[in-house]
């Protein structure tokens, strides 16, 4: 039986790695690190830095692999993503099999940004690999970008006794503000889905590279800061070649505006 550990590592800050995650890294015979191309080499570098900081077991091998890219010629979004996940599963399967054929041990690990359970497809890809290899899954939770965003802005995630909706930029852009929601967290936004809203009604707490050394934070009434967020995001992406950002939107209620200005 092969053990596949999916290890949540937070948002790229080695200080966010839990003791449980560090222990799991040191128990692994092989840690696979995806390489996403030159413009995202920082991401592989951050994973490498985390391994250098946490891995003390000389028997643990660290190996990079080229991550397949999505075929943008496929028009349907879900089909495009499912095809991409199939391709990634094929690469994982090949790398694990090659490792075992070379006499490597049966414990393989992957480092996952944030937490493997939240808007991450690592578990879905692992399910594909299990169709052909006898895998036992070991999931190590990690700090999510939601937690780090709220901590950075020193705000609670929810209003008193109120629910929170977590969604994507695509959903916010296509479906609009979720019904009956007062607080919405938006992840995986390709940029500026909040601009589709009636901006006078919302307050935003935005963060780019949250938890990292180059963290950027902006907050305020959406109508006042939306343009600055767009400009800041575009500038940061051009400088680094990539950006990870997240934001929390809260509906402004009559008489409580002051509560939305930290």
C-alpha positions, -999 to +999 in steps of 0.1 A: +000+000+000+013+035-009+007+063+015+000+097-002+002+126+022-015+158+011+001+184+034-015+219+039+013+244+041-006+277+046+000+306+022+038+303+016+052+315+049+073+288+065+061+300+099+026+288+089+037+252+086+023+232+116+043+207+136+020+180+122+028+191+086+066+192+093+064+157+108+045+144+078+072+158+055+099+140+074+081+108+072+078+109+034+102+090+012+094+114-017+080+149-018+067+160-053+069+197-061+050+210-092+068+233-115+044+258-131+068+275-156+093+303-154+067+330-146+056+311-115+090+298-105+086+317-072+059+292-062+082+262-066+109+282-048+086+288-018+078+251-016+116+243-018+122+269+010+096+253+032+112+219+026+146+233+034+132+248+066+113+217+078+128+186+063+156+171+084+153+135+073+182+128+049+163+099+034+135+122+022+139+129-015+125+161-031+116+160-068+101+185-091+077+177-120+063+198-148+027+206-142+004+201-172-014+233-184-051+237-191-061+235-228-077+268-234-091+255-267-116+235-247-146+259-245-165+244-215-149+254-182-157+222-163-146+199-191-114+219-194-107+216-157-115+179-156-093+172-186-065+191-168-070+171-136-068+138-157-035+150-171-021+159-137-032+125-123-013+108-151+019+127-141+015+118-104+009+082-113+040+080-135+062+097-109+050+075-081+055+044-102+090+054-113+099+061-077+087+027-066+104+009-095+137+025-085+134+010-050+120+040-033+098+038-002+060+038-003+053+071+014+048+100-011+038+136-002+026+167-019+026+202-004-007+220-009-012+258-006-036+266+022-057+235+031-064+205+008-101+207+015-109+243+004-110+253-032-081+230-040-084+200-064-056+178-049-080+154-033-100+151-066-068+143-085-057+118-058-090+100-063-081+096-100-047+081-091-064+057-067-082+040-096-049+025-107-026+025-076-034+013-041-033+046-022-040+053+014-046+090+018-033+110+047-046+146+048-028+172+069-048+204+074-032+238+069-039+275+075-062+289+048-058+322+030-092+331+046-078+328+081-046+347+071-066+375+054-088+380+085-058+380+108-039+405+086-068+429+086-077+421+123-113+414+115-137+386+124-148+364+095-185+366+104-208+391+118-224+382+152-243+350+147-243+354+110-233+329+082-206+334+056-206+324+019-173+313+003-173+315-034-152+321-065-147+351-087-163+333-116-194+327-096-196+362-083-192+376-118-217+352-134-243+348-107-240+380-087-242+385-049-254+353-032-289+355-020-294+363+017-257+367+022-242+396+042-206+384+041-189+368+011-153+356+008-141+354-028-113+331-039-098+323-073-107+356-089-089+362-121-093+399-113-120+424-103-152+403-101-163+428-074-166+455-101-198+438-113-216+446-080-234+478-070-203+490-053-220+515-030-235+487-010-203+469+001-171+472+021-141+451+010-110+437+027-085+427+000-052+410+003-025+399-022+002+374-013-014+372+022+010+359+048+041+363+025+069+388+028+054+408-001+018+409+014-004+438+002-035+449+020-063+473+011-096+479+027-125+504+026-158+511+010-158+492-023-167+523-043-137+542-029-110+515-032-120+493-061-099+511-086-069+512-063-072+474-058-074+468-095-043+490-102-023+475-073-032+439-084-022+445-120+011+462-110+020+433-085+011+406-111+033+423-137+062+426-112+061+390-100+046+372-130+017+358-108-005+368-080-026+351-054-053+373-039-084+369-018-110+393-005-139+395+019-170+416+011-195+427+037-228+443+029-231+478+044-262+480+065-279+513+074-264+528+105-234+504+109-209+520+084-185+528+113-182+491+121-168+485+087-139+509+090-112+492+111 
